[in-house]
Amino acid sequence: ANALYPATCTPSLAAPTNVTALPSTGSTVFVSWSGSDGATSYSVWRSTGGSIVNIGTPDPPAATSFIDLTASANVGYIYKVMAHNASGDSPFSGTDVAININYTDPTITSGMSVKAVHLTQLRTAADLLSALAGDPAPSYTDSTITAGVTTIKAVHFQQVESFLRNAMGSLGMSV
């Protein structure tokens, strides 16, 4: 059958799975994925909510990770991966999102005082993710947070969490 109908007997290349995008600095994102059987190379694609563009190939081409050195601080990105071999291209993988924010205190621990800048940075992340998802821009109870002036309240964090959950749901990501 394969000799008579090669196109119908060639198994299609499966899409890569388990795409993970982790910002490592304000200008780099580490992207990794689980490979596809039969793939000889991969291409990494990125979007800021509009069109998706090919940003490169891992080195070596069959590697299952890629470092995006062209990311910018305070920008949200959607990443996808495609597998390739001599028979063609796979469908796109699922997506993952990376938001490059240089947090003032990257690790907040129990007993640590929350600062106005912490809330402002979380709001920036929620705003970027909402924009990537095509959701309406978040609207907050206190539109500005000013150090030494605004009393930080639980509702501020509840609103950020709500906007993040909505955006993740819109992007088809698990919450």
N, C-alpha and C positions, 0 to 999 in steps of 0.2 A: 504494500500500500504506500509506503514511504517513497518508493521509486516512481510510482504513478502519480501520487498526489503529495509532493513534498511540503507544500505550504499548509496542508491540512493536518499533517502528522508531526510537524515541528512544534514542540511544546513552547508556549509563550513564556517569556521571561517575566517572572513575578516582580512586583514592586518591592523595593527595600522596605523594611519595617523598623519599628522602634527608633524613629528619628528623635534625637535629643540635641538641643541647641543650648549651650551654656556660655553666657558671657563671662569672659575671664578678665577683661579690662574694659575701659571705655572705648577701645578701638579694635578689640578682637572677640570673636565668638568661636568656640570649639563645637563642631558639629560631628556627631557620630550616628551610626545606624547599624542594623543587622543586615548582612549581605543577602543577595539573591543567588540561588543555585544557578550556575552557568554564566554568571556575569563576569565580564573581563575588564570592565571599567565602570565608573560612576561619574555622574555630574551633579553638582550642588547648585540649587536654585534658590533665589531669595526675592522677597517682595516686601515693600513697605505699605502694602494695602492696595496698590494699583497693579500694574503689570508685573509679571514674574520674569526675572532675568537669570541667565546662567552665570554664576560667579566663579566657576572653576571646576577642576578635576583634582582629586587627591593625588599625591605622589608617594608611592606608585599608584597608577590608575585603578588597580583593584583593591586598594586600601579602603577601609570602612570608617574613615574619619577624615576631617578636613578642618583647617583653621582659616576662618574668614578674617583676613587682616585689613579689610576695607570697611568694617563697620564703624559707625560714628557714635559718640556719646549722646545720650538722651534721644535715641531713636529706637523704635520697635521694628523688629524684622520677623517675617514668616519664612521658615526654611522648609524645603522639600528636596528629595533626592530621586534621581532616576538611574536605573541600571542599564548597561549596554552590553551587547555581544555582537558577533558576526550576523546573527539573525535579525537584530533590530534593537529597539528600545522598550523598556518596561513602561508601564504607567507610572505616574508620580507616586511617591510614597505618601504616607500621611504627613501631617505638618507638625512642627514645633515652633514655638515663639521664643525669641530672645529680646530682652529689653536691656540696653546698656545704660545703666545709671550708676554713676560713681557715688555710692552711698557714703555719707559722712561717717557713720559707724556701721561697718558691714555686718557686725554681729551684735544684736541687742540681747542682753542677758537679763535674767530675772533680777529685780531690784534696781535696775538701771533707770534713770529718769528719762522719759520720752521728751525729746526736744521738738520745737516747731519745725525745724528742718527735716526731721524724720518723717513727720506727717506730710510735709510738702513733697518730699521725694517719693513717698508711697502714692500720693495723688498723681504725680507725674507718670509713674508706672501705670496707674489705672487709666489715665487719659490716653497714653500711647496705645495700650492694649485695646481700649474702646475704639480708638481710631482705626486700628488694624482690623478689627472685627466689623467695622462699618456701623457700629452702634452710635446712638446720639452721644454728644459730648456730656460727660458727667456734670451734674449740678450739685454743689455742696451747700450744706446749711450755712457755714461761714465761708464765704468765697475766698477770703484771704486769711492766712495764718501768720501772725506776727509774733516773733519771739518777745517774751516779757509782757505782751498785751493780751493775746488770745489764750483763753483757758482751754487746754486740750481736753476734749470730752470723749466718752466712749462712742457717741454717735458719729464722730469724725471717722473712727476706724471702721465702724459698722458700714458706713457709706462706701468707703474704699473697698471693703470686702465685697459688698454687693455689686459694685461696678466691675470688679475683677471677675467675680463669678459669672456675671451676665456675659461679659466679653469672651471669657473662656468657653462658655456654652455656645455662643454665636460662632466661634471658630471650630466647634466640634471637638474641643479638648475636654478631657475629664477634669472635673473640679476637685 
